[in-house]
């Protein structure tokens, strides 16, 4: 009887171990505003390749104040990979490459970021002359600024570019600084309109129409929508003010053209960003590669989008050469 019980115990232990070993890797997604086309592309890429991965969602619902509780849960039950969406979320989870705090940031778990506009400029990725981060890699979704400026000028002349931005966002500040440098090198003036901060310590969305009107008076020919969560949330107010003042909007992100009234943009398709992110997750989880071995990248090809009804309202019809390769949204 003892021998039988021993054999049964060993059998059950072996079954439990086999089940544990066969358990799929677990990915904890820390999201800014719920699942988007990026996550759908991520899931589709893994499914098409037969990768068995368990995904759990931690949605901050645009509130970074929820992040400490999420981090506490991830420390208590570490996943195999943490997926972070956007600059603010990634900085909150991983910290800067040279300023990590064990009590504030997650350590010892692979972190894979996506939808980060300027990984190096915001300190998420180290400078090119420094060693890569041991636990962190990811994907950026923004086309190089030189390519964006070329895309603007392929549609209309550019000597004065206007931008309304949230001065509280690190990614927005770094984008404005980069645009300023690009303007100095590329022969255009950047007209800056930071959104004023209200008594509650938050940017005042009600000021957007006035800021756009002022940019038009200062001679802006075009409004630029960069990687800015606040402006993204209030894109309709910005684009409506632009149209009212005869100013088209160019965007570096997809939603402002597909779901808004930005006239045109050079963008990364969100589903393709998700697929590139999933390829890196597959390398970490299934190929057992270290994040330090996997470079931070952006897509190799971008999509030129034109929203034709907005162009018609502004009487700024696309030049014929653009129609050969642009995606027209009617």
Phi and psi restraints in degrees (value plus and minus 20) as a CYANA .aco file:
   2 UNK   PHI     -81.5   -41.5
   2 UNK   PSI     -62.7   -22.7
   3 UNK   PHI     -83.5   -43.5
   3 UNK   PSI     -59.2   -19.2
   4 UNK   PHI     -86.0   -46.0
   4 UNK   PSI     -64.1   -24.1
   5 UNK   PHI     -83.4   -43.4
   5 UNK   PSI     -56.7   -16.7
   6 UNK   PHI     -85.0   -45.0
   6 UNK   PSI     -64.4   -24.4
   7 UNK   PHI     -84.0   -44.0
   7 UNK   PSI     -59.2   -19.2
   8 UNK   PHI     -85.4   -45.4
   8 UNK   PSI     -61.3   -21.3
   9 UNK   PHI     -82.8   -42.8
   9 UNK   PSI     -63.5   -23.5
  10 UNK   PHI     -83.3   -43.3
  10 UNK   PSI     -59.0   -19.0
  11 UNK   PHI     -84.2   -44.2
  11 UNK   PSI     -66.9   -26.9
  12 UNK   PHI     -85.2   -45.2
  12 UNK   PSI     -58.5   -18.5
  13 UNK   PHI     -84.0   -44.0
  13 UNK   PSI     -61.0   -21.0
  14 UNK   PHI     -84.0   -44.0
  14 UNK   PSI     -59.9   -19.9
  15 UNK   PHI     -84.0   -44.0
  15 UNK   PSI     -62.3   -22.3
  16 UNK   PHI     -83.5   -43.5
  16 UNK   PSI     -62.9   -22.9
  17 UNK   PHI     -84.3   -44.3
  17 UNK   PSI     -62.1   -22.1
  18 UNK   PHI     -83.5   -43.5
  18 UNK   PSI     -60.5   -20.5
  19 UNK   PHI     -85.0   -45.0
  19 UNK   PSI     -60.8   -20.8
  20 UNK   PHI     -84.4   -44.4
  20 UNK   PSI     -62.4   -22.4
  21 UNK   PHI     -86.4   -46.4
  21 UNK   PSI     -51.6   -11.6
  22 UNK   PHI    -104.8   -64.8
  22 UNK   PSI     -27.2    12.8
  23 UNK   PHI     -81.3   -41.3
  23 UNK   PSI     113.9   153.9
  24 UNK   PHI     -86.6   -46.6
  24 UNK   PSI     131.6   171.6
  25 UNK   PHI     -82.2   -42.2
  25 UNK   PSI     130.0   170.0
  26 UNK   PHI    -129.9   -89.9
  26 UNK   PSI     107.0   147.0
  27 UNK   PHI    -131.9   -91.9
  27 UNK   PSI     104.5   144.5
  28 UNK   PHI    -120.8   -80.8
  28 UNK   PSI      94.6   134.6
  29 UNK   PHI    -112.6   -72.6
  29 UNK   PSI     101.2   141.2
  30 UNK   PHI    -124.1   -84.1
  30 UNK   PSI      87.8   127.8
  31 UNK   PHI    -132.0   -92.0
  31 UNK   PSI     128.0   168.0
  32 UNK   PHI    -100.3   -60.3
  32 UNK   PSI     -62.7   -22.7
  33 UNK   PHI    -161.7  -121.7
  33 UNK   PSI      27.1    67.1
  34 UNK   PHI      54.5    94.5
  34 UNK   PSI    -196.7  -156.7
  35 UNK   PHI     -93.8   -53.8
  35 UNK   PSI     122.0   162.0
  36 UNK   PHI    -146.0  -106.0
  36 UNK   PSI    -193.1  -153.1
  37 UNK   PHI     -82.0   -42.0
  37 UNK   PSI     -44.9    -4.9
  38 UNK   PHI     -82.1   -42.1
  38 UNK   PSI     -67.9   -27.9
  39 UNK   PHI     -89.1   -49.1
  39 UNK   PSI     -53.7   -13.7
  40 UNK   PHI     -85.3   -45.3
  40 UNK   PSI     -59.1   -19.1
  41 UNK   PHI     -85.1   -45.1
  41 UNK   PSI     -58.4   -18.4
  42 UNK   PHI     -80.3   -40.3
  42 UNK   PSI     -70.0   -30.0
  43 UNK   PHI     -84.1   -44.1
  43 UNK   PSI     -61.3   -21.3
  44 UNK   PHI     -84.1   -44.1
  44 UNK   PSI     -61.2   -21.2
  45 UNK   PHI     -81.0   -41.0
  45 UNK   PSI     -66.1   -26.1
  46 UNK   PHI     -86.7   -46.7
  46 UNK   PSI     -61.1   -21.1
  47 UNK   PHI     -84.1   -44.1
  47 UNK   PSI     -61.3   -21.3
  48 UNK   PHI     -84.6   -44.6
  48 UNK   PSI     -44.5    -4.5
  49 UNK   PHI    -120.3   -80.3
  49 UNK   PSI     -12.1    27.9
  50 UNK   PHI      47.5    87.5
  50 UNK   PSI       3.4    43.4
  51 UNK   PHI    -101.0   -61.0
  51 UNK   PSI      99.3   139.3
  52 UNK   PHI    -108.6   -68.6
  52 UNK   PSI      82.3   122.3
  53 UNK   PHI    -151.1  -111.1
  53 UNK   PSI     114.3   154.3
  54 UNK   PHI    -115.7   -75.7
  54 UNK   PSI     104.4   144.4
  55 UNK   PHI    -132.9   -92.9
  55 UNK   PSI     111.5   151.5
  56 UNK   PHI    -140.9  -100.9
  56 UNK   PSI     125.1   165.1
  57 UNK   PHI    -128.0   -88.0
  57 UNK   PSI     111.7   151.7
  58 UNK   PHI    -141.7  -101.7
  58 UNK   PSI      78.2   118.2
  59 UNK   PHI    -114.7   -74.7
  59 UNK   PSI      98.7   138.7
  60 UNK   PHI     -99.2   -59.2
  60 UNK   PSI     -34.5     5.5
  61 UNK   PHI      31.3    71.3
  61 UNK   PSI      27.8    67.8
  62 UNK   PHI      42.0    82.0
  62 UNK   PSI       8.2    48.2
  63 UNK   PHI    -153.2  -113.2
  63 UNK   PSI      81.3   121.3
  64 UNK   PHI     -87.5   -47.5
  64 UNK   PSI     -34.5     5.5
  65 UNK   PHI     -84.2   -44.2
  65 UNK   PSI     -37.2     2.8
  66 UNK   PHI    -103.7   -63.7
  66 UNK   PSI     -30.2     9.8
  67 UNK   PHI     -85.7   -45.7
  67 UNK   PSI     -61.2   -21.2
  68 UNK   PHI     -75.3   -35.3
  68 UNK   PSI     -59.0   -19.0
  69 UNK   PHI     -87.1   -47.1
  69 UNK   PSI     -57.5   -17.5
  70 UNK   PHI     -85.1   -45.1
  70 UNK   PSI     -64.2   -24.2
  71 UNK   PHI     -82.1   -42.1
  71 UNK   PSI     -59.4   -19.4
  72 UNK   PHI     -81.7   -41.7
  72 UNK   PSI     -61.4   -21.4
  73 UNK   PHI     -86.0   -46.0
  73 UNK   PSI     -59.2   -19.2
  74 UNK   PHI     -91.0   -51.0
  74 UNK   PSI     -53.0   -13.0
  75 UNK   PHI     -88.7   -48.7
  75 UNK   PSI     -58.6   -18.6
  76 UNK   PHI     -89.0   -49.0
  76 UNK   PSI     -52.9   -12.9
  77 UNK   PHI    -159.9  -119.9
  77 UNK   PSI      58.4    98.4
  78 UNK   PHI     -83.6   -43.6
  78 UNK   PSI     112.2   152.2
  79 UNK   PHI    -101.2   -61.2
  79 UNK   PSI     159.7   199.7
  80 UNK   PHI    -101.4   -61.4
  80 UNK   PSI     -42.3    -2.3
  81 UNK   PHI    -176.5  -136.5
  81 UNK   PSI     119.3   159.3
  82 UNK   PHI    -130.6   -90.6
  82 UNK   PSI     104.7   144.7
  83 UNK   PHI    -124.4   -84.4
  83 UNK   PSI     106.8   146.8
  84 UNK   PHI    -141.7  -101.7
  84 UNK   PSI     120.9   160.9
  85 UNK   PHI    -131.1   -91.1
  85 UNK   PSI      93.4   133.4
  86 UNK   PHI      74.3   114.3
  86 UNK   PSI     143.5   183.5
  87 UNK   PHI     -87.1   -47.1
  87 UNK   PSI     -69.9   -29.9
  88 UNK   PHI     -81.2   -41.2
  88 UNK   PSI     -63.4   -23.4
  89 UNK   PHI     -84.6   -44.6
  89 UNK   PSI     -63.7   -23.7
  90 UNK   PHI     -85.8   -45.8
  90 UNK   PSI     -61.8   -21.8
  91 UNK   PHI     -82.7   -42.7
  91 UNK   PSI     -58.2   -18.2
  92 UNK   PHI     -88.1   -48.1
  92 UNK   PSI     -53.3   -13.3
  93 UNK   PHI    -105.1   -65.1
  93 UNK   PSI     -66.6   -26.6
  94 UNK   PHI    -123.4   -83.4
  94 UNK   PSI     -37.8     2.2
  95 UNK   PHI      49.5    89.5
  95 UNK   PSI    -199.4  -159.4
  96 UNK   PHI    -101.4   -61.4
  96 UNK   PSI     138.5   178.5
  97 UNK   PHI     -80.2   -40.2
  97 UNK   PSI     -49.2    -9.2
  98 UNK   PHI    -135.2   -95.2
  98 UNK   PSI      -3.1    36.9
  99 UNK   PHI    -169.9  -129.9
  99 UNK   PSI      45.3    85.3
 100 UNK   PHI    -118.3   -78.3
 100 UNK   PSI     121.7   161.7
 101 UNK   PHI    -144.8  -104.8
 101 UNK   PSI      99.7   139.7
 102 UNK   PHI     -77.0   -37.0
 102 UNK   PSI     -50.6   -10.6
 103 UNK   PHI    -103.2   -63.2
 103 UNK   PSI     -32.4     7.6
 104 UNK   PHI    -131.6   -91.6
 104 UNK   PSI     -52.0   -12.0
 105 UNK   PHI    -137.7   -97.7
 105 UNK   PSI     142.9   182.9
 106 UNK   PHI    -105.8   -65.8
 106 UNK   PSI     114.7   154.7
 107 UNK   PHI    -154.5  -114.5
 107 UNK   PSI     133.6   173.6
 108 UNK   PHI      61.6   101.6
 108 UNK   PSI     -16.6    23.4
 109 UNK   PHI    -145.8  -105.8
 109 UNK   PSI     114.8   154.8
 110 UNK   PHI     -78.6   -38.6
 110 UNK   PSI     112.7   152.7
 111 UNK   PHI    -139.2   -99.2
 111 UNK   PSI     107.1   147.1
 112 UNK   PHI    -141.4  -101.4
 112 UNK   PSI      92.2   132.2
 113 UNK   PHI    -117.6   -77.6
 113 UNK   PSI     138.1   178.1
 114 UNK   PHI    -164.3  -124.3
 114 UNK   PSI     141.7   181.7
 115 UNK   PHI      37.4    77.4
 115 UNK   PSI      19.0    59.0
 116 UNK   PHI    -123.0   -83.0
 116 UNK   PSI     100.2   140.2
 117 UNK   PHI     -89.9   -49.9
 117 UNK   PSI     -66.0   -26.0
 118 UNK   PHI    -154.6  -114.6
 118 UNK   PSI      59.1    99.1
 119 UNK   PHI     -78.4   -38.4
 119 UNK   PSI     -62.6   -22.6
 120 UNK   PHI     -95.3   -55.3
 120 UNK   PSI     -64.1   -24.1
 121 UNK   PHI     -83.2   -43.2
 121 UNK   PSI     -51.2   -11.2
 122 UNK   PHI    -110.7   -70.7
 122 UNK   PSI     -21.5    18.5
 123 UNK   PHI      65.2   105.2
 123 UNK   PSI     -15.0    25.0
 124 UNK   PHI     -91.0   -51.0
 124 UNK   PSI     -64.0   -24.0
 125 UNK   PHI    -123.2   -83.2
 125 UNK   PSI     124.0   164.0
 126 UNK   PHI     -92.3   -52.3
 126 UNK   PSI     144.0   184.0
 127 UNK   PHI     -80.2   -40.2
 127 UNK   PSI     141.7   181.7
 128 UNK   PHI     -83.9   -43.9
 128 UNK   PSI     -45.0    -5.0
 129 UNK   PHI    -110.8   -70.8
 129 UNK   PSI     -14.9    25.1
 130 UNK   PHI    -126.0   -86.0
 130 UNK   PSI     142.8   182.8
 131 UNK   PHI     -88.7   -48.7
 131 UNK   PSI     126.8   166.8
 132 UNK   PHI     -85.4   -45.4
 132 UNK   PSI     136.6   176.6
 133 UNK   PHI     -89.6   -49.6
 133 UNK   PSI     120.5   160.5
 134 UNK   PHI     -86.9   -46.9
 134 UNK   PSI     -58.1   -18.1
 135 UNK   PHI    -133.2   -93.2
 135 UNK   PSI     -18.0    22.0
 136 UNK   PHI    -147.5  -107.5
 136 UNK   PSI     112.5   152.5
 137 UNK   PHI    -171.5  -131.5
 137 UNK   PSI     159.2   199.2
 138 UNK   PHI     150.7   190.7
 138 UNK   PSI    -182.2  -142.2
 139 UNK   PHI    -152.3  -112.3
 139 UNK   PSI     114.1   154.1
 140 UNK   PHI    -122.5   -82.5
 140 UNK   PSI     131.7   171.7
 141 UNK   PHI    -134.8   -94.8
 141 UNK   PSI     -16.0    24.0
 142 UNK   PHI    -121.1   -81.1
 142 UNK   PSI     111.0   151.0
 143 UNK   PHI     -86.4   -46.4
 143 UNK   PSI     130.6   170.6
 144 UNK   PHI     -73.7   -33.7
 144 UNK   PSI     122.1   162.1
 145 UNK   PHI     -80.4   -40.4
 145 UNK   PSI     -55.9   -15.9
 146 UNK   PHI     -80.7   -40.7
 146 UNK   PSI     -58.9   -18.9
 147 UNK   PHI     -88.7   -48.7
 147 UNK   PSI     -56.6   -16.6
 148 UNK   PHI     -85.2   -45.2
 148 UNK   PSI     -63.5   -23.5
 149 UNK   PHI     -83.1   -43.1
 149 UNK   PSI     -61.2   -21.2
 150 UNK   PHI     -80.8   -40.8
 150 UNK   PSI     -59.2   -19.2
 151 UNK   PHI     -85.6   -45.6
 151 UNK   PSI     -60.7   -20.7
 152 UNK   PHI     -80.5   -40.5
 152 UNK   PSI     -68.2   -28.2
 153 UNK   PHI     -92.3   -52.3
 153 UNK   PSI     -37.1     2.9
 154 UNK   PHI     -93.6   -53.6
 154 UNK   PSI     -35.3     4.7
 155 UNK   PHI    -119.9   -79.9
 155 UNK   PSI     -66.5   -26.5
 156 UNK   PHI    -175.0  -135.0
 156 UNK   PSI     141.8   181.8
 157 UNK   PHI     -83.3   -43.3
 157 UNK   PSI     133.2   173.2
 158 UNK   PHI    -162.6  -122.6
 158 UNK   PSI      95.3   135.3
 159 UNK   PHI    -146.7  -106.7
 159 UNK   PSI     -43.1    -3.1
 160 UNK   PHI    -155.4  -115.4
 160 UNK   PSI      98.2   138.2
 161 UNK   PHI    -132.4   -92.4
 161 UNK   PSI     106.3   146.3
 162 UNK   PHI    -119.7   -79.7
 162 UNK   PSI     125.3   165.3
 163 UNK   PHI    -161.7  -121.7
 163 UNK   PSI     109.5   149.5
 164 UNK   PHI    -122.9   -82.9
 164 UNK   PSI     109.4   149.4
 165 UNK   PHI    -168.7  -128.7
 165 UNK   PSI     140.7   180.7
 166 UNK   PHI    -110.1   -70.1
 166 UNK   PSI      91.7   131.7
 167 UNK   PHI     -91.3   -51.3
 167 UNK   PSI     -27.5    12.5
 168 UNK   PHI    -106.2   -66.2
 168 UNK   PSI     -33.3     6.7
 169 UNK   PHI    -114.5   -74.5
 169 UNK   PSI     107.7   147.7
 170 UNK   PHI     -82.0   -42.0
 170 UNK   PSI     -62.0   -22.0
 171 UNK   PHI     -86.1   -46.1
 171 UNK   PSI     -54.6   -14.6
 172 UNK   PHI     -90.6   -50.6
 172 UNK   PSI     -62.7   -22.7
 173 UNK   PHI     -81.9   -41.9
 173 UNK   PSI     -63.0   -23.0
 174 UNK   PHI     -87.3   -47.3
 174 UNK   PSI     -55.8   -15.8
 175 UNK   PHI     -84.9   -44.9
 175 UNK   PSI     -62.3   -22.3
 176 UNK   PHI     -84.0   -44.0
 176 UNK   PSI     -62.7   -22.7
 177 UNK   PHI     -82.1   -42.1
 177 UNK   PSI     -60.8   -20.8
 178 UNK   PHI     -87.2   -47.2
 178 UNK   PSI     -59.7   -19.7
 179 UNK   PHI     -83.2   -43.2
 179 UNK   PSI     -58.7   -18.7
 180 UNK   PHI     -79.8   -39.8
 180 UNK   PSI     -65.9   -25.9
 181 UNK   PHI     -85.2   -45.2
 181 UNK   PSI     -59.5   -19.5
 182 UNK   PHI     -84.4   -44.4
 182 UNK   PSI     -57.3   -17.3
 183 UNK   PHI     -84.4   -44.4
 183 UNK   PSI     -61.0   -21.0
 184 UNK   PHI     -83.2   -43.2
 184 UNK   PSI     -57.7   -17.7
 185 UNK   PHI    -100.6   -60.6
 185 UNK   PSI     -50.4   -10.4
 186 UNK   PHI    -121.9   -81.9
 186 UNK   PSI     -17.4    22.6
 187 UNK   PHI      59.2    99.2
 187 UNK   PSI      11.2    51.2
 188 UNK   PHI    -153.0  -113.0
 188 UNK   PSI     137.5   177.5
 189 UNK   PHI    -120.0   -80.0
 189 UNK   PSI     112.3   152.3
 190 UNK   PHI    -113.2   -73.2
 190 UNK   PSI      99.4   139.4
 191 UNK   PHI    -117.1   -77.1
 191 UNK   PSI      93.5   133.5
 192 UNK   PHI    -119.8   -79.8
 192 UNK   PSI     117.0   157.0
 193 UNK   PHI    -155.0  -115.0
 193 UNK   PSI      62.9   102.9
 194 UNK   PHI     -86.7   -46.7
 194 UNK   PSI     119.8   159.8
 195 UNK   PHI     -92.0   -52.0
 195 UNK   PSI     108.4   148.4
 196 UNK   PHI     -85.2   -45.2
 196 UNK   PSI     130.7   170.7
 197 UNK   PHI    -114.9   -74.9
 197 UNK   PSI     109.9   149.9
 198 UNK   PHI    -101.7   -61.7
 198 UNK   PSI    -199.3  -159.3
 199 UNK   PHI     -84.3   -44.3
 199 UNK   PSI     -43.2    -3.2
 200 UNK   PHI    -103.4   -63.4
 200 UNK   PSI     -16.0    24.0
 201 UNK   PHI      61.0   101.0
 201 UNK   PSI     -11.4    28.6
 202 UNK   PHI    -135.3   -95.3
 202 UNK   PSI     133.4   173.4
 203 UNK   PHI     -83.3   -43.3
 203 UNK   PSI     124.6   164.6
 204 UNK   PHI    -114.1   -74.1
 204 UNK   PSI      84.0   124.0
 205 UNK   PHI     -83.9   -43.9
 205 UNK   PSI     -47.0    -7.0
 206 UNK   PHI     -84.3   -44.3
 206 UNK   PSI     -37.5     2.5
 207 UNK   PHI    -102.0   -62.0
 207 UNK   PSI     -31.0     9.0
 208 UNK   PHI     -78.6   -38.6
 208 UNK   PSI     -69.6   -29.6
 209 UNK   PHI     -77.6   -37.6
 209 UNK   PSI     -60.8   -20.8
 210 UNK   PHI     -84.3   -44.3
 210 UNK   PSI     -62.4   -22.4
 211 UNK   PHI     -83.0   -43.0
 211 UNK   PSI     -61.2   -21.2
 212 UNK   PHI     -85.6   -45.6
 212 UNK   PSI     -62.7   -22.7
 213 UNK   PHI     -79.7   -39.7
 213 UNK   PSI     -61.6   -21.6
 214 UNK   PHI     -85.3   -45.3
 214 UNK   PSI     -59.0   -19.0
 215 UNK   PHI     -84.0   -44.0
 215 UNK   PSI     -58.8   -18.8
 216 UNK   PHI     -82.3   -42.3
 216 UNK   PSI     -61.6   -21.6
 217 UNK   PHI     -85.6   -45.6
 217 UNK   PSI     -50.2   -10.2
 218 UNK   PHI    -101.0   -61.0
 218 UNK   PSI     -22.2    17.8
 219 UNK   PHI      79.6   119.6
 219 UNK   PSI      -6.8    33.2
 220 UNK   PHI     -80.9   -40.9
 220 UNK   PSI     118.8   158.8
 221 UNK   PHI    -119.3   -79.3
 221 UNK   PSI     -35.2     4.8
 222 UNK   PHI    -178.3  -138.3
 222 UNK   PSI     124.1   164.1
 223 UNK   PHI    -123.6   -83.6
 223 UNK   PSI     116.1   156.1
 224 UNK   PHI    -125.7   -85.7
 224 UNK   PSI     109.2   149.2
 225 UNK   PHI    -129.2   -89.2
 225 UNK   PSI      90.7   130.7
 226 UNK   PHI    -120.0   -80.0
 226 UNK   PSI    -187.3  -147.3
 227 UNK   PHI     -95.5   -55.5
 227 UNK   PSI      70.0   110.0
 228 UNK   PHI    -162.2  -122.2
 228 UNK   PSI      90.4   130.4
 229 UNK   PHI     -80.7   -40.7
 229 UNK   PSI     -59.8   -19.8
 230 UNK   PHI     -84.1   -44.1
 230 UNK   PSI     -69.0   -29.0
 231 UNK   PHI     -85.1   -45.1
 231 UNK   PSI     -56.5   -16.5
 232 UNK   PHI     -79.4   -39.4
 232 UNK   PSI     -59.9   -19.9
 233 UNK   PHI     -88.9   -48.9
 233 UNK   PSI     -45.4    -5.4
 234 UNK   PHI    -137.5   -97.5
 234 UNK   PSI      10.8    50.8
 235 UNK   PHI     -83.2   -43.2
 235 UNK   PSI     -53.0   -13.0
 236 UNK   PHI     -84.8   -44.8
 236 UNK   PSI     -59.6   -19.6
 237 UNK   PHI     -84.5   -44.5
 237 UNK   PSI     -60.1   -20.1
 238 UNK   PHI     -87.9   -47.9
 238 UNK   PSI     -69.8   -29.8
 239 UNK   PHI     -87.5   -47.5
 239 UNK   PSI     -56.2   -16.2
 240 UNK   PHI     -83.7   -43.7
 240 UNK   PSI     -62.6   -22.6
 241 UNK   PHI     -85.2   -45.2
 241 UNK   PSI     -57.7   -17.7
 242 UNK   PHI     -81.9   -41.9
 242 UNK   PSI     -68.1   -28.1
 243 UNK   PHI     -82.4   -42.4
 243 UNK   PSI     -60.7   -20.7
 244 UNK   PHI     -82.5   -42.5
 244 UNK   PSI     -47.0    -7.0
 245 UNK   PHI    -125.3   -85.3
 245 UNK   PSI      -6.8    33.2
 246 UNK   PHI      53.2    93.2
 246 UNK   PSI       1.4    41.4
 247 UNK   PHI    -130.1   -90.1
 247 UNK   PSI      97.9   137.9
 248 UNK   PHI     -94.2   -54.2
 248 UNK   PSI     136.2   176.2
 249 UNK   PHI    -130.8   -90.8
 249 UNK   PSI     112.0   152.0
 250 UNK   PHI    -126.3   -86.3
 250 UNK   PSI     119.2   159.2
 251 UNK   PHI    -148.7  -108.7
 251 UNK   PSI     131.6   171.6
 252 UNK   PHI    -117.8   -77.8
 252 UNK   PSI     -22.1    17.9
 253 UNK   PHI    -148.0  -108.0
 253 UNK   PSI     132.9   172.9
 254 UNK   PHI     -89.9   -49.9
 254 UNK   PSI     -61.2   -21.2
 255 UNK   PHI     -81.7   -41.7
 255 UNK   PSI     -52.6   -12.6
 256 UNK   PHI     -84.1   -44.1
 256 UNK   PSI     -45.0    -5.0
 257 UNK   PHI    -114.0   -74.0
 257 UNK   PSI     -66.9   -26.9
 258 UNK   PHI     -87.9   -47.9
 258 UNK   PSI     -62.1   -22.1
 259 UNK   PHI    -133.3   -93.3
 259 UNK   PSI     -15.9    24.1
 260 UNK   PHI    -152.5  -112.5
 260 UNK   PSI    -178.3  -138.3
 261 UNK   PHI    -142.4  -102.4
 261 UNK   PSI       8.9    48.9
 262 UNK   PHI     -86.6   -46.6
 262 UNK   PSI     119.0   159.0
 263 UNK   PHI     -93.8   -53.8
 263 UNK   PSI     -56.7   -16.7
 264 UNK   PHI    -180.9  -140.9
 264 UNK   PSI     149.4   189.4
 265 UNK   PHI    -194.6  -154.6
 265 UNK   PSI     139.9   179.9
 266 UNK   PHI    -132.4   -92.4
 266 UNK   PSI      90.7   130.7
 267 UNK   PHI    -154.0  -114.0
 267 UNK   PSI     141.5   181.5
 268 UNK   PHI    -113.3   -73.3
 268 UNK   PSI     111.1   151.1
 269 UNK   PHI     -87.4   -47.4
 269 UNK   PSI     110.4   150.4
 270 UNK   PHI     -79.6   -39.6
 270 UNK   PSI     -59.5   -19.5
 271 UNK   PHI     -85.1   -45.1
 271 UNK   PSI     -53.2   -13.2
 272 UNK   PHI     -92.6   -52.6
 272 UNK   PSI     -54.3   -14.3
 273 UNK   PHI     -81.1   -41.1
 273 UNK   PSI     -62.7   -22.7
 274 UNK   PHI     -82.3   -42.3
 274 UNK   PSI     -59.1   -19.1
 275 UNK   PHI     -88.1   -48.1
 275 UNK   PSI     -60.4   -20.4
 276 UNK   PHI     -84.3   -44.3
 276 UNK   PSI     -59.2   -19.2
 277 UNK   PHI     -83.5   -43.5
 277 UNK   PSI     -60.7   -20.7
 278 UNK   PHI     -85.1   -45.1
 278 UNK   PSI     -56.0   -16.0
 279 UNK   PHI     -81.6   -41.6
 279 UNK   PSI     -57.4   -17.4
 280 UNK   PHI     -91.1   -51.1
 280 UNK   PSI     -57.7   -17.7
 281 UNK   PHI     -82.6   -42.6
 281 UNK   PSI     -61.0   -21.0
 282 UNK   PHI     -81.6   -41.6
 282 UNK   PSI     -60.9   -20.9
 283 UNK   PHI     -84.0   -44.0
 283 UNK   PSI     -57.8   -17.8
 284 UNK   PHI     -94.4   -54.4
 284 UNK   PSI     -66.7   -26.7
 285 UNK   PHI    -101.8   -61.8
 285 UNK   PSI     -61.0   -21.0
 286 UNK   PHI    -124.3   -84.3
 286 UNK   PSI     -49.0    -9.0
 287 UNK   PHI    -117.0   -77.0
 287 UNK   PSI     -23.7    16.3
 288 UNK   PHI      39.2    79.2
 288 UNK   PSI      15.7    55.7
 289 UNK   PHI    -107.5   -67.5
 289 UNK   PSI     126.5   166.5
 290 UNK   PHI     -96.3   -56.3
 290 UNK   PSI     122.6   162.6
 291 UNK   PHI     -75.1   -35.1
 291 UNK   PSI     -50.8   -10.8
 292 UNK   PHI     -84.3   -44.3
 292 UNK   PSI     -42.6    -2.6
 293 UNK   PHI    -106.3   -66.3
 293 UNK   PSI     -29.1    10.9
 294 UNK   PHI    -129.0   -89.0
 294 UNK   PSI      95.9   135.9
 295 UNK   PHI     -90.0   -50.0
 295 UNK   PSI     130.8   170.8
 296 UNK   PHI     -93.7   -53.7
 296 UNK   PSI     109.7   149.7
 297 UNK   PHI    -159.1  -119.1
 297 UNK   PSI     146.7   186.7
 298 UNK   PHI    -144.1  -104.1
 298 UNK   PSI     153.3   193.3
 299 UNK   PHI     -85.3   -45.3
 299 UNK   PSI     134.1   174.1
 300 UNK   PHI    -103.3   -63.3
 300 UNK   PSI     -43.8    -3.8
 301 UNK   PHI    -148.2  -108.2
 301 UNK   PSI     125.0   165.0
 302 UNK   PHI    -143.7  -103.7
 302 UNK   PSI     143.0   183.0
 303 UNK   PHI    -130.6   -90.6
 303 UNK   PSI     110.1   150.1
 304 UNK   PHI    -112.4   -72.4
 304 UNK   PSI      94.7   134.7
 305 UNK   PHI    -128.3   -88.3
 305 UNK   PSI     120.2   160.2
 306 UNK   PHI    -152.3  -112.3
 306 UNK   PSI     105.3   145.3
 307 UNK   PHI    -113.9   -73.9
 307 UNK   PSI      83.7   123.7
 308 UNK   PHI     -82.6   -42.6
 308 UNK   PSI     -61.6   -21.6
 309 UNK   PHI     -79.0   -39.0
 309 UNK   PSI     -54.9   -14.9
 310 UNK   PHI     -90.0   -50.0
 310 UNK   PSI     -62.7   -22.7
 311 UNK   PHI     -78.7   -38.7
 311 UNK   PSI     -58.7   -18.7
 312 UNK   PHI     -88.5   -48.5
 312 UNK   PSI     -59.9   -19.9
 313 UNK   PHI     -83.4   -43.4
 313 UNK   PSI     -56.6   -16.6
 314 UNK   PHI    -108.6   -68.6
 314 UNK   PSI     -24.6    15.4
 315 UNK   PHI      37.1    77.1
 315 UNK   PSI      22.4    62.4
 316 UNK   PHI    -140.8  -100.8
 316 UNK   PSI      60.9   100.9
 317 UNK   PHI     -98.1   -58.1
 317 UNK   PSI     123.6   163.6
 318 UNK   PHI     -82.2   -42.2
 318 UNK   PSI     116.9   156.9
 319 UNK   PHI     -79.2   -39.2
 319 UNK   PSI     124.1   164.1
 320 UNK   PHI     -75.8   -35.8
 320 UNK   PSI     -60.8   -20.8
 321 UNK   PHI     -78.3   -38.3
 321 UNK   PSI     -50.8   -10.8
 322 UNK   PHI     -86.1   -46.1
 322 UNK   PSI     -50.4   -10.4
 323 UNK   PHI     -87.3   -47.3
 323 UNK   PSI     -33.1     6.9
 324 UNK   PHI     -93.0   -53.0
 324 UNK   PSI     -46.0    -6.0
 325 UNK   PHI    -153.5  -113.5
 325 UNK   PSI     -33.6     6.4
 326 UNK   PHI     -94.5   -54.5
 326 UNK   PSI     130.9   170.9
 327 UNK   PHI    -113.3   -73.3
 327 UNK   PSI      98.8   138.8
 328 UNK   PHI    -113.2   -73.2
 328 UNK   PSI     107.3   147.3
 329 UNK   PHI    -127.0   -87.0
 329 UNK   PSI     100.6   140.6
